[in-house]
């Protein structure tokens, strides 16, 4: 049995193993959230298989265009096609209908790339786990913080939100409102130095025996030098107050921005140590291939993926569920 069929069997649990309600809901969320990409991408792949019964250079040219249109990215597409052509040659594949599973297999390999990929956060056993959230304005950073707060509050963790974006109009108030809605603690002051607000917030978090601290930051990228200095200062303050923190620095990217999201990831990677990505608004785009492109281009794992507005629509990223959600209609 090939990789895709094994995956399909595992995720639909056509085995003797029981499947939890939570797991069923998670698979269904991936399925629904990737619908736009799947319809656009897989329908084109299926049509390609109908148009070309035999593997040819023309087939590969059209496949290249389909992959690029799905926002898998030019570099990732070229590297993928080289691997695919190599397998076609080695395994003497001539019929395009046998290529579908090889395509799925190779896209999975491109993401994993023989590495131990973990979507798990570096949660601390003792003292607060500090998660610093970065990203440009408008990508859904504040609502992502709220969704994470909701997630950990439901896991019976004591959560605090700290408003480190102190100068954007309404940012502090917006985060305070989310703290109320998610039944979590809050610390923030308007028009104050972000580092000093974060310092005071962390002191209070320790006094309150908080488990998870989520810190919002400014979303400016126009002047990288200023943002770099601000984040350096913030990181020093955090590390001084809580050794080895921040334990995670998550970059939030709007999946619908496609290649622009990759540019943001590269820019932020130059500025600070990014440990993981959060891709938001995946349900609103047909360019879900961004997941593969961004891993290949910046080599930072996706930790969470957002499929909608509801609090439960932010999912831990799972490459198997992603690949299944993308290709389930193909076989």
Backbone bond lengths (Angstrom), bond angles and torsions (degrees), N, CA, C in turn:
res aa  C-N    CA-C-N  psi(-1)  N-CA   C-N-CA  omega(-1)  CA-C   N-CA-C  phi
1 X - - - 1.478 - - 1.532 108.62 -
2 X 1.338 116.71 132.37 1.460 120.85 -178.20 1.517 112.77 -75.98
3 X 1.349 113.94 170.57 1.465 121.21 -176.51 1.529 112.08 -54.46
4 X 1.352 116.96 -49.06 1.460 119.20 -174.09 1.523 111.71 -64.20
5 X 1.336 116.89 -43.48 1.466 119.77 -178.95 1.526 111.64 -66.79
6 X 1.338 116.22 -35.79 1.468 120.17 174.83 1.523 110.13 -62.13
7 X 1.336 114.97 -43.39 1.463 121.23 -179.47 1.526 110.59 -64.06
8 X 1.332 115.23 -44.96 1.472 120.38 -179.77 1.529 110.15 -60.15
9 X 1.342 115.45 -43.54 1.460 120.48 -179.38 1.531 110.53 -64.67
10 X 1.346 114.86 -40.78 1.469 119.78 -178.72 1.532 111.08 -64.52
11 X 1.337 116.71 -46.40 1.463 120.44 -173.34 1.527 113.51 -79.81
12 X 1.332 116.77 -24.32 1.466 118.40 175.26 1.525 109.93 -95.38
13 X 1.348 114.35 -1.55 1.470 123.73 175.93 1.536 112.64 52.04
14 X 1.363 113.56 49.50 1.464 116.91 173.15 1.532 107.83 -86.51
15 X 1.301 114.14 47.78 1.462 122.32 178.93 1.517 106.88 -132.58
16 X 1.332 116.32 -176.88 1.469 120.16 179.87 1.525 112.45 -77.98
17 X 1.369 116.06 -12.67 1.471 119.14 -178.82 1.533 110.77 -70.09
18 X 1.340 117.32 134.66 1.474 118.59 176.06 1.527 110.51 -72.45
19 X 1.319 117.49 150.61 1.465 121.43 177.05 1.533 108.69 -115.53
20 X 1.308 116.42 131.92 1.469 119.58 -178.44 1.519 110.20 -75.25
21 X 1.330 115.53 158.34 1.466 120.85 177.22 1.525 110.04 -60.27
22 X 1.332 115.65 -40.96 1.470 120.71 -179.73 1.531 111.36 -60.98
23 X 1.342 115.68 -41.51 1.469 120.38 179.63 1.527 110.62 -67.32
24 X 1.321 116.37 -41.14 1.475 120.63 177.16 1.525 110.40 -59.14
25 X 1.343 115.44 -44.96 1.467 120.51 -179.04 1.526 111.08 -64.75
26 X 1.325 116.46 -37.99 1.463 121.19 179.85 1.526 111.14 -64.97
27 X 1.340 117.00 -45.94 1.467 121.60 178.01 1.531 109.65 -61.12
28 X 1.344 116.35 -41.97 1.477 121.21 179.51 1.532 111.27 -64.57
29 X 1.353 117.16 -36.15 1.471 120.94 178.84 1.523 110.43 -66.41
30 X 1.324 117.18 -43.08 1.475 121.19 176.46 1.528 110.17 -62.10
31 X 1.327 115.14 -44.56 1.466 121.77 -179.53 1.531 110.47 -57.07
32 X 1.324 116.23 -52.05 1.469 121.43 -178.27 1.536 111.30 -68.66
33 X 1.342 116.04 -41.67 1.464 120.45 -175.47 1.516 113.87 -67.76
34 X 1.330 116.92 -25.85 1.470 120.46 -178.77 1.529 112.29 -100.20
35 X 1.340 115.48 11.20 1.473 120.22 -174.90 1.532 112.79 -58.60
36 X 1.344 116.75 -44.77 1.470 119.64 -177.96 1.523 111.45 -62.62
37 X 1.330 116.33 -45.56 1.467 120.01 179.12 1.521 109.84 -64.41
38 X 1.335 115.90 -44.41 1.467 120.07 -176.59 1.526 111.20 -61.15
39 X 1.327 116.53 -45.96 1.467 120.12 -178.36 1.527 111.18 -61.45
40 X 1.329 115.26 -42.36 1.464 120.96 -177.80 1.528 110.52 -71.81
41 X 1.312 115.91 -48.02 1.459 122.89 -170.92 1.525 111.82 -76.70
42 X 1.345 116.11 -53.94 1.464 120.31 -174.38 1.523 111.89 -70.10
43 X 1.328 117.64 -35.09 1.476 119.36 178.19 1.530 110.02 -62.01
44 X 1.339 115.85 -37.97 1.479 119.48 178.42 1.524 111.01 -68.99
45 X 1.346 116.36 -38.84 1.475 119.55 177.79 1.527 110.70 -64.45
46 X 1.335 116.18 -41.66 1.474 119.77 178.84 1.524 111.79 -64.11
47 X 1.333 116.02 -41.78 1.473 120.30 177.72 1.533 111.31 -63.60
48 X 1.325 114.94 -35.93 1.464 120.35 178.62 1.526 110.04 -62.86
49 X 1.352 115.23 -40.58 1.468 120.65 178.66 1.521 112.34 -66.59
50 X 1.344 116.11 -29.76 1.477 120.29 177.72 1.540 109.97 -76.13
51 X 1.329 114.97 -40.03 1.477 120.86 -178.17 1.535 111.61 -67.83
52 X 1.332 115.22 -41.60 1.468 119.59 -178.82 1.524 109.98 -117.97
53 X 1.333 116.57 114.55 1.466 119.53 177.05 1.520 110.59 -84.75
54 X 1.318 115.82 -27.00 1.459 120.84 -179.61 1.524 110.09 -111.99
55 X 1.319 115.07 144.59 1.467 120.85 177.46 1.525 108.70 -67.92
56 X 1.348 115.34 130.13 1.472 120.25 -179.41 1.519 109.18 -149.11
57 X 1.322 116.31 172.21 1.464 120.72 178.58 1.532 110.12 -64.63
58 X 1.338 115.63 -35.30 1.480 120.30 178.44 1.540 110.26 -64.00
59 X 1.332 115.63 -39.19 1.470 120.57 177.34 1.532 109.82 -59.35
60 X 1.326 116.70 -47.96 1.462 121.43 -178.66 1.536 111.92 -64.52
61 X 1.321 116.41 -35.60 1.474 119.81 178.88 1.526 110.87 -64.39
62 X 1.341 115.69 -43.36 1.467 118.78 179.55 1.538 111.36 -70.74
63 X 1.334 116.73 -35.43 1.463 121.26 176.99 1.534 109.84 -63.12
64 X 1.311 116.26 -41.01 1.475 121.40 177.34 1.525 110.84 -56.69
65 X 1.312 116.50 -45.21 1.467 121.58 -179.36 1.528 111.35 -64.98
66 X 1.336 117.39 -40.87 1.474 121.98 179.10 1.526 110.40 -62.06
67 X 1.330 116.72 -43.67 1.471 121.47 -179.01 1.524 111.41 -65.14
68 X 1.321 116.10 -41.92 1.473 120.12 -179.85 1.534 110.04 -66.87
69 X 1.335 117.14 -38.81 1.470 121.29 178.99 1.537 111.46 -65.38
70 X 1.341 116.94 -27.37 1.477 120.91 178.08 1.526 111.04 -83.00
71 X 1.346 115.79 5.93 1.472 123.47 177.76 1.521 113.12 67.60
72 X 1.331 115.18 28.93 1.461 118.76 174.10 1.532 109.00 -72.35
73 X 1.334 115.90 -18.75 1.467 119.91 173.73 1.522 112.05 94.88
74 X 1.318 115.36 148.43 1.467 121.21 -175.20 1.533 110.94 -64.51
75 X 1.328 117.01 -50.51 1.476 120.33 -177.52 1.522 111.65 -62.15
76 X 1.336 115.92 -45.03 1.472 120.50 -179.86 1.529 110.05 -63.97
77 X 1.335 116.08 -41.12 1.467 121.07 -179.60 1.523 110.81 -62.22
78 X 1.342 117.21 -46.65 1.469 120.38 -179.70 1.525 111.44 -61.41
79 X 1.356 115.45 -44.59 1.464 119.51 -178.97 1.530 110.31 -65.45
80 X 1.338 115.81 -39.28 1.463 121.56 178.52 1.540 110.65 -63.43
81 X 1.339 117.02 -46.30 1.471 120.76 -178.19 1.524 111.81 -64.50
82 X 1.322 116.61 -35.61 1.479 119.84 176.20 1.525 110.29 -60.61
83 X 1.346 116.17 -44.47 1.465 121.30 179.73 1.528 110.59 -65.31
84 X 1.346 115.09 -42.05 1.468 120.46 -178.12 1.526 110.84 -64.28
85 X 1.327 116.50 -46.46 1.479 120.81 179.15 1.529 111.26 -61.32
86 X 1.341 114.86 -37.16 1.460 120.12 178.98 1.527 110.79 -63.30
87 X 1.341 115.81 -43.40 1.477 119.79 179.37 1.527 111.27 -68.32
88 X 1.338 116.56 -38.84 1.471 120.83 178.33 1.529 109.83 -58.53
89 X 1.336 114.74 -42.22 1.468 120.69 -178.91 1.536 110.67 -68.85
90 X 1.356 115.47 -48.51 1.473 120.10 -176.79 1.520 112.09 -65.32
91 X 1.354 116.18 -40.74 1.467 120.62 -176.03 1.529 112.31 -93.60
92 X 1.368 115.02 3.66 1.479 121.74 177.23 1.544 111.60 52.81
93 X 1.340 115.64 46.61 1.474 120.66 178.85 1.528 108.73 -82.68
94 X 1.318 116.47 126.77 1.473 120.13 178.51 1.529 111.81 -118.91
95 X 1.345 116.73 -26.98 1.468 121.45 -177.12 1.537 109.73 -91.93
96 X 1.337 117.02 126.17 1.473 121.10 -175.69 1.527 112.90 -64.71
97 X 1.344 117.75 -24.88 1.475 118.11 -177.64 1.536 111.98 -67.87
98 X 1.336 116.36 -22.80 1.460 119.97 176.66 1.528 112.15 -81.69
99 X 1.328 114.77 -10.63 1.469 118.60 -176.51 1.525 113.38 -79.78
100 X 1.330 118.38 -24.07 1.464 120.64 -175.66 1.521 112.99 -53.89
101 X 1.337 115.71 -48.62 1.464 118.31 -178.17 1.525 111.28 -68.33
102 X 1.330 116.73 -33.03 1.468 120.76 177.71 1.531 109.56 -65.97
103 X 1.332 116.57 -38.52 1.473 121.37 178.09 1.525 109.90 -61.07
104 X 1.341 116.85 -48.43 1.472 121.96 179.13 1.529 109.79 -60.12
105 X 1.316 115.35 -45.78 1.464 121.95 -179.03 1.531 111.12 -58.65
106 X 1.316 116.99 -47.76 1.469 121.39 -176.63 1.533 112.11 -69.66
107 X 1.326 118.08 -34.82 1.467 120.09 177.03 1.527 110.65 -66.34
108 X 1.334 116.59 -37.60 1.462 121.27 175.83 1.532 109.85 -63.13
109 X 1.330 116.36 -45.23 1.469 121.73 -179.15 1.528 110.45 -62.25
110 X 1.346 116.93 -39.21 1.473 120.49 179.51 1.526 110.40 -59.35
111 X 1.339 117.49 -41.03 1.471 119.56 -179.86 1.525 110.89 -70.68
112 X 1.314 116.39 -47.44 1.465 120.09 -175.16 1.532 110.99 -74.34
113 X 1.336 116.78 -43.68 1.475 123.03 174.18 1.534 112.50 50.20
114 X 1.343 115.52 44.49 1.472 121.99 178.17 1.533 114.09 58.01
115 X 1.343 117.04 19.25 1.468 119.50 179.24 1.526 108.91 -103.81
116 X 1.310 115.20 162.18 1.465 119.82 172.19 1.530 106.78 -87.28
117 X 1.327 116.06 97.84 1.460 120.96 -176.77 1.527 108.89 -87.96
118 X 1.317 115.58 124.77 1.466 118.28 179.01 1.518 110.59 -123.46
119 X 1.337 114.41 132.10 1.465 118.58 173.77 1.527 109.81 -94.12
120 X 1.329 116.11 1.94 1.465 120.02 -176.78 1.527 110.97 -75.11
121 X 1.329 114.85 141.79 1.459 120.06 175.68 1.525 109.90 -84.84
122 X 1.317 114.94 154.49 1.463 121.76 -179.75 1.536 108.94 -81.54
123 X 1.328 115.80 73.05 1.472 121.77 -177.53 1.529 109.74 -79.49
124 X 1.319 116.37 130.93 1.469 122.43 -177.45 1.526 111.63 -86.20
125 X 1.337 114.92 144.49 1.467 119.92 176.90 1.522 111.29 -76.73
126 X 1.341 115.84 -35.14 1.466 120.44 -178.07 1.528 110.43 -122.98
127 X 1.325 115.37 136.97 1.469 119.72 177.46 1.523 111.31 76.14
128 X 1.318 116.63 172.83 1.465 119.54 -176.10 1.532 112.93 -68.65
129 X 1.335 115.45 140.29 1.465 121.48 167.06 1.527 106.53 -88.19
130 X 1.329 116.88 121.86 1.476 121.13 -176.34 1.523 109.48 -102.27
131 X 1.338 115.19 121.14 1.465 121.76 179.21 1.527 108.15 -116.16
132 X 1.328 115.40 114.32 1.464 121.75 179.48 1.522 108.62 -92.88
133 X 1.333 116.90 126.32 1.466 121.46 -177.81 1.528 109.62 -105.96
134 X 1.333 116.54 126.19 1.466 121.15 178.97 1.523 109.57 -127.69
135 X 1.336 115.23 163.17 1.469 120.77 179.71 1.507 110.15 150.27
136 X 1.335 116.81 157.77 1.460 120.59 -179.10 1.527 110.08 -71.57
137 X 1.317 116.17 162.58 1.470 120.44 178.27 1.529 110.49 -65.03
138 X 1.328 114.70 144.19 1.462 119.70 173.85 1.521 115.69 91.79
139 X 1.339 117.35 -0.28 1.471 119.22 -177.83 1.529 112.60 -90.13
140 X 1.344 116.22 -7.68 1.466 120.22 -178.65 1.516 112.59 97.79
141 X 1.337 115.83 26.76 1.482 120.33 -177.46 1.527 112.08 -63.95
142 X 1.340 116.82 -47.61 1.466 120.42 -176.35 1.529 110.99 -66.58
143 X 1.321 117.10 -41.34 1.478 119.00 178.74 1.533 110.51 -69.96
144 X 1.332 117.57 -29.95 1.470 120.40 175.26 1.525 110.06 -65.53
145 X 1.340 116.39 -41.30 1.473 120.52 176.31 1.537 109.42 -59.08
146 X 1.331 116.26 -43.58 1.466 120.79 179.30 1.531 111.09 -62.37
147 X 1.337 116.60 -40.76 1.471 120.20 -179.83 1.533 111.08 -67.12
148 X 1.341 116.14 -38.58 1.464 119.63 176.31 1.530 110.70 -66.25
149 X 1.336 115.59 -40.30 1.471 120.63 177.70 1.531 110.00 -59.39
150 X 1.319 115.56 -46.05 1.467 121.72 178.65 1.529 110.93 -60.66
151 X 1.327 115.53 -44.34 1.475 121.66 -179.08 1.530 110.87 -58.55
152 X 1.350 115.92 -48.48 1.468 119.11 -175.68 1.534 112.15 -77.70
153 X 1.326 116.79 -29.74 1.465 120.21 176.18 1.525 109.41 -64.57
154 X 1.330 116.58 -38.41 1.473 121.24 177.79 1.526 111.76 -67.98
155 X 1.337 116.36 -22.61 1.472 120.80 176.98 1.536 111.04 -89.95
156 X 1.357 114.08 15.52 1.476 122.02 178.47 1.527 113.91 64.33
157 X 1.326 115.46 30.34 1.466 120.60 174.25 1.528 108.77 -93.49
158 X 1.327 115.74 145.48 1.457 120.51 174.74 1.527 107.01 -86.12
159 X 1.331 116.59 118.31 1.470 121.75 -170.92 1.531 110.68 -117.05
160 X 1.334 115.61 140.10 1.471 120.73 173.18 1.527 109.85 -125.48
161 X 1.331 116.10 136.68 1.467 122.29 173.17 1.522 108.13 -102.56
162 X 1.334 116.35 130.90 1.469 120.82 176.97 1.520 108.79 -116.87
163 X 1.345 115.62 126.70 1.466 121.72 -176.91 1.532 110.61 -87.00
164 X 1.332 115.97 92.57 1.469 120.86 178.62 1.519 113.04 -89.86
165 X 1.346 116.71 -4.82 1.475 121.00 173.49 1.529 105.95 -94.25
166 X 1.341 116.10 87.77 1.471 120.08 -167.42 1.522 114.64 -94.87
167 X 1.332 117.47 -9.60 1.474 118.98 -174.33 1.528 114.46 -111.17
168 X 1.346 117.88 -19.77 1.462 118.76 177.98 1.524 108.66 -70.66
169 X 1.308 115.95 129.99 1.474 121.60 -176.74 1.525 111.02 -55.58
170 X 1.312 116.41 123.63 1.464 122.01 175.04 1.513 115.41 83.03
171 X 1.346 118.08 -4.17 1.475 120.37 -175.01 1.525 111.79 -64.78
172 X 1.339 116.48 -43.39 1.467 120.82 -177.99 1.528 109.94 -65.90
173 X 1.322 115.29 -45.36 1.473 120.88 -179.34 1.533 110.77 -63.28
174 X 1.332 115.71 -39.86 1.472 120.86 179.98 1.535 110.59 -60.96
175 X 1.334 116.22 -44.09 1.460 120.21 -179.52 1.535 111.12 -69.52
176 X 1.347 116.10 -36.18 1.467 120.38 176.66 1.538 109.83 -61.06
177 X 1.334 116.61 -42.02 1.474 120.77 178.34 1.536 111.27 -61.97
178 X 1.334 115.33 -41.24 1.468 118.86 179.91 1.530 110.76 -66.41
179 X 1.331 116.51 -35.61 1.472 119.88 177.74 1.529 110.50 -61.27
180 X 1.344 115.42 -41.88 1.477 119.83 177.78 1.525 110.60 -63.13
181 X 1.350 115.88 -45.70 1.471 120.40 -176.89 1.527 112.09 -65.68
182 X 1.331 116.53 -31.34 1.471 119.58 -177.31 1.524 112.55 -98.10
183 X 1.351 115.93 4.60 1.465 121.14 177.70 1.532 111.74 59.29
184 X 1.356 114.89 43.66 1.457 120.54 -179.78 1.532 110.10 -122.86
185 X 1.327 116.17 166.23 1.463 121.12 179.83 1.525 110.57 -77.82
186 X 1.337 115.29 161.10 1.470 120.02 -177.37 1.520 110.46 -142.51
187 X 1.352 115.10 144.25 1.465 120.08 169.64 1.528 108.32 -140.67
188 X 1.345 115.97 129.77 1.458 119.28 177.73 1.516 112.40 -175.72
189 X 1.344 114.41 152.03 1.467 121.17 176.40 1.525 107.98 -142.21
190 X 1.328 115.55 138.92 1.473 120.35 178.37 1.525 111.34 -72.89
191 X 1.346 114.94 150.39 1.475 123.04 170.06 1.528 114.36 52.24
192 X 1.305 115.82 37.08 1.467 121.52 177.10 1.529 108.01 -116.55
193 X 1.322 116.33 160.79 1.463 120.02 175.27 1.537 108.69 -61.43
194 X 1.358 117.86 124.53 1.468 120.61 -176.11 1.530 113.24 -54.04
195 X 1.335 117.21 -43.16 1.464 121.06 -176.99 1.530 111.48 -62.02
196 X 1.346 116.56 -38.86 1.474 118.99 -179.00 1.528 110.80 -71.62
197 X 1.332 117.05 -36.06 1.478 120.86 176.12 1.532 109.60 -63.12
198 X 1.325 115.87 -44.51 1.472 120.80 -179.47 1.532 110.34 -64.57
199 X 1.335 116.78 -40.82 1.466 121.69 178.18 1.534 110.75 -58.71
200 X 1.338 115.64 -49.68 1.470 120.19 179.66 1.532 111.58 -64.47
201 X 1.326 115.69 -39.09 1.465 120.78 179.23 1.520 112.02 -63.14
202 X 1.348 116.23 -41.20 1.466 120.14 179.98 1.526 111.87 -67.48
203 X 1.338 116.45 -36.14 1.472 119.98 176.29 1.528 109.98 -60.49
204 X 1.334 114.56 -44.64 1.469 118.98 179.63 1.528 110.73 -66.33
205 X 1.341 116.62 -37.95 1.473 120.87 179.66 1.529 110.72 -60.18
206 X 1.332 115.79 -40.59 1.468 119.84 178.83 1.536 111.14 -67.74
207 X 1.339 114.90 -41.34 1.468 119.26 178.73 1.524 111.76 -62.70
208 X 1.344 115.41 -35.16 1.475 121.15 -177.32 1.539 112.26 -87.76
209 X 1.342 116.66 2.32 1.477 121.26 -177.35 1.530 112.97 54.13
210 X 1.310 114.42 48.17 1.469 121.32 -179.85 1.535 109.71 -73.71
211 X 1.342 116.78 143.58 1.475 121.66 178.58 1.530 112.00 -88.30
212 X 1.338 116.06 -44.27 1.477 121.62 -174.98 1.525 109.11 -127.15
213 X 1.335 116.22 127.17 1.467 121.38 174.70 1.525 108.21 -113.63
214 X 1.327 116.45 122.79 1.469 122.13 177.46 1.529 108.28 -109.68
215 X 1.339 116.54 119.95 1.461 121.08 -174.80 1.520 110.66 -110.73
216 X 1.323 115.94 120.86 1.465 121.89 174.53 1.535 108.39 -81.74
217 X 1.333 116.68 148.32 1.472 121.15 177.29 1.521 109.57 -134.72
218 X 1.337 115.49 166.84 1.472 120.71 179.81 1.522 110.56 -64.26
219 X 1.326 115.23 147.58 1.469 120.17 -176.95 1.513 114.61 -104.52
220 X 1.318 116.76 29.75 1.468 119.33 -179.22 1.529 109.99 -86.99
221 X 1.336 116.10 136.19 1.460 119.42 174.66 1.533 110.50 -129.85
222 X 1.348 115.64 -1.36 1.470 119.38 -177.02 1.529 111.13 -61.61
223 X 1.333 116.74 -42.31 1.457 120.35 177.86 1.525 108.25 -113.93
224 X 1.339 115.17 93.34 1.461 120.36 -174.21 1.531 112.82 -62.82
225 X 1.342 116.19 -32.79 1.470 120.36 -178.30 1.526 110.51 -62.46
226 X 1.341 116.47 -46.95 1.473 120.64 179.50 1.525 111.39 -62.97
227 X 1.335 115.84 -44.21 1.468 120.13 -179.02 1.527 110.50 -65.62
228 X 1.325 116.16 -39.54 1.463 120.37 178.01 1.530 110.61 -60.32
229 X 1.332 115.96 -45.82 1.471 120.37 179.37 1.527 111.02 -62.15
230 X 1.353 115.91 -42.26 1.460 120.20 -179.81 1.526 110.84 -63.51
231 X 1.340 116.55 -45.25 1.465 119.93 -178.93 1.529 111.95 -69.07
232 X 1.334 116.47 -34.18 1.475 120.01 175.73 1.531 110.02 -61.73
233 X 1.323 115.01 -44.85 1.468 120.90 179.53 1.530 110.43 -63.16
234 X 1.342 116.12 -45.29 1.467 121.67 179.27 1.537 110.28 -60.17
235 X 1.330 116.50 -45.84 1.471 120.90 -179.62 1.527 111.90 -61.54
236 X 1.330 116.36 -40.43 1.474 120.40 179.07 1.527 110.66 -64.52
237 X 1.332 115.94 -44.58 1.472 121.20 -179.93 1.533 110.37 -61.81
238 X 1.331 116.13 -44.10 1.476 120.54 -179.83 1.535 110.11 -62.55
239 X 1.339 116.55 -47.81 1.468 121.28 -177.71 1.524 112.20 -64.42
240 X 1.348 116.13 -32.35 1.466 119.99 179.40 1.533 110.79 -70.03
241 X 1.328 115.06 -36.76 1.462 119.98 -177.71 1.531 111.64 -82.27
242 X 1.355 116.08 -38.94 1.476 121.28 179.89 1.534 107.97 -132.66
243 X 1.330 117.83 104.72 1.471 121.18 -177.61 1.532 112.52 -52.81
244 X 1.345 115.11 140.40 1.479 123.92 178.72 1.525 113.89 68.36
245 X 1.339 116.80 9.11 1.474 119.68 175.74 1.537 108.50 -99.08
246 X 1.352 118.61 158.34 1.462 126.71 -0.24 1.534 111.40 -68.45
247 X 1.316 114.94 143.55 1.461 120.36 -178.55 1.524 110.91 -80.07
248 X 1.333 115.92 -24.33 1.469 121.46 174.23 1.526 108.24 -142.66
249 X 1.337 115.74 140.69 1.470 121.23 168.83 1.517 106.29 -122.50
250 X 1.331 116.06 107.52 1.460 121.65 -174.04 1.531 110.62 -102.48
251 X 1.320 115.60 126.80 1.459 121.78 177.14 1.524 109.36 -95.75
252 X 1.337 115.66 123.35 1.472 120.90 -179.69 1.526 109.12 -94.92
253 X 1.334 115.72 128.09 1.469 122.13 -178.42 1.530 109.20 -130.06
254 X 1.319 116.28 136.92 1.466 122.55 174.89 1.530 107.54 -79.24
255 X 1.336 117.32 113.68 1.474 121.69 -177.05 1.521 112.54 -57.56
256 X 1.345 116.74 -30.59 1.465 120.87 -177.05 1.532 112.60 -68.25
257 X 1.344 117.48 -17.11 1.473 119.37 179.97 1.525 112.18 -79.06
258 X 1.324 116.42 -8.16 1.465 120.74 173.09 1.518 113.72 57.47
259 X 1.328 115.02 -125.53 1.469 120.98 -175.17 1.526 112.25 -61.98
260 X 1.328 117.34 -26.51 1.468 120.84 175.89 1.531 110.16 -63.60
261 X 1.328 116.37 -32.98 1.462 121.48 176.58 1.523 111.20 -63.85
262 X 1.324 116.23 -36.48 1.470 120.70 177.90 1.524 110.03 -66.78
263 X 1.346 116.47 -40.07 1.469 120.88 177.14 1.532 110.22 -61.20
264 X 1.350 116.50 -41.01 1.473 120.80 178.00 1.530 110.33 -62.71
265 X 1.331 116.22 -43.48 1.469 120.53 -179.20 1.524 110.56 -61.74
266 X 1.330 116.58 -42.77 1.471 120.34 179.16 1.530 110.59 -64.39
267 X 1.336 116.51 -41.52 1.471 120.99 -178.97 1.529 110.95 -64.96
268 X 1.329 117.14 -45.76 1.468 120.17 -179.51 1.528 111.55 -68.72
269 X 1.340 116.66 -31.94 1.459 120.45 178.69 1.538 110.50 -64.03
270 X 1.337 115.71 -32.44 1.478 120.29 176.91 1.531 111.01 -70.46
271 X 1.329 115.89 -30.06 1.469 121.52 -172.93 1.525 112.42 -85.32
272 X 1.331 116.98 -41.00 1.469 119.70 -174.17 1.527 110.37 -150.84
273 X 1.316 116.90 169.57 1.465 121.96 -177.14 1.529 110.47 -82.91
274 X 1.320 117.08 99.48 1.463 121.94 -179.82 1.531 108.52 -86.03
275 X 1.327 116.91 125.79 1.469 120.57 -179.01 1.529 112.85 -98.85
276 X 1.335 116.68 -17.72 1.459 118.98 -179.03 1.515 111.43 -167.78
277 X 1.326 115.33 163.19 1.461 121.98 -179.28 1.521 110.26 -115.16
278 X 1.332 114.61 149.24 1.468 121.43 169.99 1.524 106.04 -120.96
279 X 1.329 116.96 118.44 1.467 121.01 178.62 1.522 108.34 -99.80
280 X 1.339 116.64 119.02 1.465 120.99 -177.94 1.531 110.60 -103.54
281 X 1.330 115.54 165.38 1.471 124.47 172.42 1.534 113.03 58.43
282 X 1.328 115.50 32.06 1.464 119.95 -179.34 1.527 111.80 -64.68
283 X 1.339 116.09 -30.07 1.466 120.24 -178.98 1.524 112.74 -68.47
284 X 1.340 117.31 -20.12 1.468 120.73 -175.43 1.508 114.48 -93.79
285 X 1.332 117.68 4.82 1.465 119.76 -176.17 1.525 111.60 -128.10
286 X 1.326 115.65 151.82 1.469 121.07 173.74 1.527 109.87 -96.99
287 X 1.335 115.87 8.35 1.462 120.89 -176.45 1.532 111.20 -108.62
288 X 1.338 115.38 48.26 1.457 120.64 -177.71 1.511 114.78 -67.74
289 X 1.337 117.17 -8.69 1.463 121.26 177.37 1.514 113.09 -66.30
290 X 1.334 116.81 -9.20 1.466 122.95 178.89 1.535 110.99 -54.48
291 X 1.329 117.00 -31.25 1.479 121.28 179.55 1.526 110.33 -57.13
292 X 1.345 116.33 -45.31 1.458 121.06 -178.41 1.526 110.78 -71.54
293 X 1.324 116.14 -41.42 1.465 120.84 -178.04 1.521 111.17 -63.90
294 X 1.313 116.45 -44.40 1.464 120.91 -173.74 1.525 111.15 -68.22
295 X 1.342 116.57 -35.72 1.470 119.67 177.24 1.526 110.11 -67.26
296 X 1.336 116.33 -42.69 1.465 121.35 -179.21 1.528 111.57 -67.08
297 X 1.347 116.51 -39.05 1.468 120.84 -173.62 1.526 112.87 -80.19
298 X 1.338 117.73 -39.25 1.478 119.09 -173.96 1.525 113.58 -116.53
299 X 1.341 116.51 -8.43 1.470 122.52 176.73 1.533 113.23 52.99
300 X 1.333 115.28 45.05 1.469 121.66 173.37 1.525 106.65 -121.88
301 X 1.332 119.00 130.55 1.466 119.62 -177.39 1.530 112.72 -70.56
302 X 1.323 115.48 145.96 1.470 120.93 171.86 1.526 106.40 -79.90
303 X 1.331 117.13 125.40 1.475 120.68 -178.81 1.532 111.58 -99.08
304 X 1.340 115.90 -34.91 1.469 119.97 179.36 1.525 109.05 -138.64
305 X 1.335 114.23 153.99 1.459 120.12 179.02 1.539 107.78 -137.14
306 X 1.331 116.35 131.15 1.456 121.31 -176.17 1.517 112.22 -104.64
307 X 1.347 115.89 129.45 1.461 121.15 -175.85 1.518 114.22 -114.76
308 X 1.324 118.55 9.41 1.460 118.59 -178.29 1.513 112.14 169.21
309 X 1.335 115.14 -170.72 1.468 121.63 -173.80 1.528 113.65 -86.27
310 X 1.347 116.92 -24.39 1.462 119.34 -175.40 1.525 111.00 -67.18
311 X 1.332 116.29 152.36 1.463 121.76 -179.73 1.530 111.96 -57.89
312 X 1.331 115.98 -32.51 1.470 120.13 -177.03 1.533 112.72 -85.98
313 X 1.324 117.43 -0.02 1.468 120.45 -176.83 1.528 113.30 -81.42
314 X 1.338 117.41 -5.70 1.464 120.28 174.60 1.529 107.33 -89.65
315 X 1.329 115.72 117.47 1.464 121.10 -175.60 1.524 111.15 -112.81
316 X 1.344 116.33 146.35 1.460 119.13 166.88 1.521 107.12 -58.59
317 X 1.322 117.42 134.46 1.464 118.05 -178.94 1.520 110.23 -71.41
318 X 1.335 115.12 134.98 1.455 122.13 179.24 1.527 107.08 -135.67
319 X 1.336 116.94 112.56 1.465 120.88 -174.53 1.532 111.51 -61.63
320 X 1.340 117.18 -33.90 1.469 119.11 -179.99 1.527 111.44 -67.95
321 X 1.336 116.25 -44.11 1.476 119.55 178.60 1.532 110.42 -65.64
322 X 1.326 115.80 -36.03 1.472 120.93 178.39 1.530 110.24 -63.15
323 X 1.336 116.83 -49.84 1.474 120.97 -179.36 1.536 110.14 -62.80
324 X 1.333 116.30 -40.87 1.471 120.31 178.04 1.534 110.29 -63.54
325 X 1.339 116.86 -47.08 1.469 120.91 179.99 1.507 112.96 -61.27
326 X 1.334 115.97 -30.42 1.462 121.53 -178.66 1.532 111.36 -77.44
327 X 1.331 116.93 -37.80 1.481 120.01 -168.41 1.522 114.62 -116.22
328 X 1.322 119.65 5.44 1.477 119.73 -171.92 1.514 113.61 -59.15
329 X 1.338 118.78 -26.81 1.470 120.94 -179.03 1.530 112.53 -83.00
330 X 1.339 116.20 -3.71 1.469 118.18 -170.92 1.530 112.45 -88.00
331 X 1.345 115.77 -21.15 1.470 117.61 -176.39 1.516 111.58 -132.58
